[in-house]
């Protein structure tokens, strides 16, 4: 199944032995604003098990509680985590997630058939999990090679004072307040979470670069 790329919205680099790093973007890409393809955040951090790493991709930002109850993943949208493990800025491995109408199916980490703007599902499925419904206890699953996965709505964890940022840009304020006002408080996102053993990431230097994409079926 061929996919073509929606514009890349977030990138992040992580040192395998380091702390949490992230990148964020909320409704800044006009082509995908208010669509299931809109990536809001990418997170990567050490798992509870020191020998694993966790990757999080959040989409569909600024969902109100009412909108969250009706929000769904798009069965025609592939969510892809790209992993560069030799610092050449080309994906060496991908982790892919796609919704089948009930479950979120995960593929990889696996070497992609092609790199860049087009992808195909790189089988076989390595994990599958039912999408957690709003206000329900989180449903998780463990697939092959101890890969753990989740998919569903979550509270938006990103803190940003957008109003104060606008004042700074306009020249009417010189900096952020402490404490600031969390613009995203009370809003939700649709999230996928993948925990992967470090041994599957193939990073001989101990470092990887990651970026996330959403790609539409054509």
N, C-alpha and C positions, 0 to 999 in steps of 0.2 A: 504494500500500500504506500504510494508516494505521498509526500507531504511537501508543502512549500512554506517558506518562512514568513511569519508575521514579524515586523521589526523587533530586533533584540531590545529588551527593555531593561534588563539588569545583569550585571556581572559582578563576580566576587572572586577574590583569591584567598586561599587558606593555606597556612603552614600546618602540616599534619600534627605537629606537637603543640600547636598554639591555642589561643583562646578563640572565642566566637568572633567571627567577622561577618559583615552583612553589606548588602546594597539595597537601596529602596527607591521606588518610583511609584507615585500614586497619580493617576489620571493625567500624566504628562505627555502621553503619546496619543495624539488625536485619532490615529487610525484604529486604535483598539479601545478607546475610552468607553467604559460601561459595557464592555463585551467580556465573554468568558475567556478570551485570549489575553486579557490585560494582566500582566505580571506586576505585582506590587512590591514584593520583597523576595530576596534570596538569602538564606542563612546557611552557614556551615560551621559545625562545631564538633568537639570531641564528645563521644557518647558516654553514657554511664559506665560502659565497659571501655577502658582506655584503649583497647585494641579495635575500636570501631569509630566511624565518623558518621555524623548525621547531616543530611541535606534536606532543606525545607524550601519549597517554592510556594508562595502565596499568590493567589489570583483574585480578581473580582473585588477590588477594594471598596471601602466605604459603604458596605452593606449595612442597612438598618436591620434591627431584629426581624421586622416584618419581611423585608426583602430576603434576608438570610433563609427564612423558612421555605421560600420558594426557589432559592438559588440551586442551580445544578451545574455539574461539569458538562462540557460539550463533547459529545461522542465523536465529533469530527475534528477535534483539536488534540494534537499530541503535545504533551508537556515533556520537554527534553532537558536533562541536565548534562552538560558537556564537561568532560574532564580532560584537561591537558596535564599529563604527568611528566613531560620532559621540557617544559618551558619554551615551546616553539609557537605557542598561541594557536595551535590546531588541536582539535579534540582527538584524543587517543582512545577514549572510552566514552560511552554514553549510557545514561540511565533514562529509560523512557517510561512514560505513564499515559495510559489512554483509558477512557471510560467506555464500558460496554453497555451502559443503560442500567446496570445494577452494581457492578463491581468496578473498581479501578485495578487495571492489570499493569504490572510492572515488568520491564525487560531490562536485562543487564545487571551490573556493568559489563559492557561488551564492546569490542572494537567495531566501529560503524563501517558499513559497506561503503558509504560515501560521507564526505565532510562538507561543511558549509551550509548552503541555503536549502538543500533538500535532504530528506531522510526517508528511510523505510523502517518498518518495525523489525527489530533485530531479535528474532525468536531464539529460543523458546521463552515462554513466560517464566519469570523467576519468582514472582509473588503475586498474589491477588487478594484484595480485601474489599468487603462491602463498604460502601460509602456511609459514613456516620451521618445520621440525620440530626437536624438542629435540635438542641437541648437534650440530646441523648448522650449516654456515656460513650466515650470513644471506643471504637472498634479497631483493633489492631490484628495483624496477622504476621506469621513468620513463614518465609518461603525457603527456597533452596539456599545452601551456603550461609545459613543463619541471617539472611536479609530480612529486616523487619520493616513493615510499611503501615501507613495510615493515610486516609483520604477523607476530607469532610470540612465542615465549617469550624472556624476557630476565631476567638477574639483577636483583633489586629494587635500584635505586640509592639508595633513600631510607634515610638513617641516622637512627635514633632509639633512645634508651635507654628503653624502655618501663618496665622494672623501677624505674629511678631516678625516672621520672616519677610512678609510682604512690606511691613513698615521699614525694615532694614533696607530692602531693595529700593523702596521709594525715598530713602534718605530721611525719614521722620523718626527713626530710632537708630541707636548706635550699636545695639547688641541684643542678645536674648535675655529674658528675665530668668531669675532663679528664685522660686520654681517657675517654669513656663506653663502654658496651657496646652494640654494634649488634644490636638485637633481630631485625632482618630479615636478618642475615648468613646466607647459605646458602639463602635462599628466593628464589623466582622469581615473575614476573608474566607475564601475557599482554598484549602491548604492540602498539599501532599507532603508527606514526610517519609524519608527512606533512611534507614540505618544500615550501614554496610561495613563489614570487616575491612580493616586497613589492607589486609593481604590481597583483597580483590582490586585494589586501586593501582597497583603496579608502579608506585612512585619510589624509585630507587634513591632519589635525592631527599626524600622526606617532605617534599613540597608538591602541591598541585594547584593549578588554576581552574576555577570552575565558572561557568556562565549558564544561564537558563534561557530557553527559547520556547515559544509556543508556535506550532506549525499547523497550518490548516490542510485538510485533505483536499486533493484536487483530482 
